[in-house]
Amino acid sequence: MPYQYIEHTSDIGIQAENSTLKNLLKDLLEGFLNIYFEKIETIEKSSQKQTLVFPADSLQNLIVDLMNECIFIIETSETIPVEILEVKKEEDTYSITILKKRR
């Protein structure tokens, strides 16, 4: 498992280390999905890509913003963000392309 769960004052935390930002975000997304869903095997094969854009003010804010956006996607659509496909850092933003699958 490329991540571990840690105690956090608000609930539970996920700790991960990786050599690239893309792989770090992949590991954190996997850990998040394993907390959020008891079973995610019921995901359909159809999928779609979506690009999310976040301010590049800090890595910590990027992670929080990404996890919040994943929650929003899950709660407001019939899709689950299942993979980080690409991460690009622009001058003052990060563009993250995710793969979403229908539930």
C-alpha positions as CSV (number, residue, x, y, z in Angstrom):
1,M,0.0,0.0,0.0
2,P,1.6,3.3,-1.1
3,Y,-0.1,5.3,1.7
4,Q,-1.1,4.9,5.3
5,Y,-3.9,6.1,7.4
6,I,-3.0,8.4,10.4
7,E,-5.0,9.8,13.2
8,H,-6.0,13.4,12.7
9,T,-7.9,15.8,15.0
10,S,-10.8,16.2,12.5
11,D,-11.2,12.5,11.6
12,I,-8.6,10.5,9.7
13,G,-5.6,11.5,7.6
14,I,-3.8,9.9,4.7
15,Q,0.0,10.0,4.5
16,A,1.9,9.2,1.3
17,E,5.3,9.9,-0.2
18,N,6.3,9.6,-3.8
19,S,8.9,10.8,-6.1
20,T,6.5,12.6,-8.5
21,L,3.5,14.8,-7.8
22,K,1.3,12.8,-10.2
23,N,2.1,9.5,-8.3
24,L,1.6,11.2,-4.9
25,L,-1.8,12.4,-6.0
26,K,-2.7,9.0,-7.3
27,D,-1.8,7.4,-4.0
28,L,-3.8,9.9,-2.0
29,L,-6.8,9.5,-4.3
30,E,-6.6,5.7,-3.9
31,G,-6.5,6.1,-0.1
32,F,-9.4,8.6,-0.1
33,L,-11.6,6.3,-2.2
34,N,-10.9,3.3,0.1
35,I,-12.1,5.5,3.0
36,Y,-15.1,6.9,1.2
37,F,-16.4,3.6,-0.3
38,E,-16.6,0.2,1.3
39,K,-16.8,-1.4,-2.2
40,I,-15.9,0.3,-5.4
41,E,-16.0,-2.8,-7.6
42,T,-19.5,-1.7,-8.9
43,I,-18.0,0.9,-11.2
44,E,-19.1,0.7,-14.8
45,K,-16.5,0.5,-17.6
46,S,-17.6,3.7,-19.3
47,S,-15.4,6.6,-18.4
48,Q,-14.7,10.2,-19.1
49,K,-11.9,12.7,-18.6
50,Q,-12.2,16.0,-16.8
51,T,-9.5,18.6,-16.2
52,L,-9.6,20.5,-12.9
53,V,-7.7,23.7,-12.3
54,F,-6.4,24.8,-8.9
55,P,-4.3,27.7,-7.7
56,A,-0.6,26.9,-7.3
57,D,-0.2,28.6,-4.0
58,S,0.9,25.5,-2.0
59,L,1.1,21.8,-2.3
60,Q,-1.0,21.3,0.9
61,N,-3.7,23.5,-0.5
62,L,-3.6,21.6,-3.8
63,I,-4.2,18.3,-2.0
64,V,-7.1,19.7,0.1
65,D,-8.6,21.4,-3.0
66,L,-8.3,18.1,-5.0
67,M,-9.9,16.0,-2.3
68,N,-12.7,18.5,-1.8
69,E,-13.4,18.5,-5.6
70,C,-13.5,14.7,-5.6
71,I,-16.1,14.8,-2.8
72,F,-18.1,17.3,-4.8
73,I,-17.9,15.2,-8.0
74,I,-19.0,12.1,-6.0
75,E,-21.9,13.9,-4.2
76,T,-23.3,15.8,-7.2
77,S,-22.9,13.3,-10.1
78,E,-23.1,9.6,-10.8
79,T,-19.3,9.4,-11.3
80,I,-16.3,8.6,-9.2
81,P,-12.9,10.1,-9.9
82,V,-10.8,6.9,-10.1
83,E,-7.4,8.0,-11.6
84,I,-5.1,10.9,-11.9
85,L,-4.1,10.9,-15.6
86,E,-2.0,14.1,-15.9
87,V,-0.7,16.9,-13.7
88,K,0.6,20.1,-15.2
89,K,2.0,23.1,-13.3
90,E,1.5,26.4,-15.1
91,E,2.8,29.7,-13.8
92,D,0.1,30.1,-11.1
93,T,-2.1,27.1,-11.5
94,Y,-2.1,23.3,-11.5
95,S,-4.2,21.5,-14.1
96,I,-5.1,17.9,-13.1
97,T,-6.8,15.6,-15.6
98,I,-8.8,12.9,-13.9
99,L,-10.6,9.8,-15.1
100,K,-14.1,9.5,-13.9
101,K,-16.3,6.3,-14.1
102,R,-20.0,5.9,-13.6
103,R,-21.3,4.2,-10.5
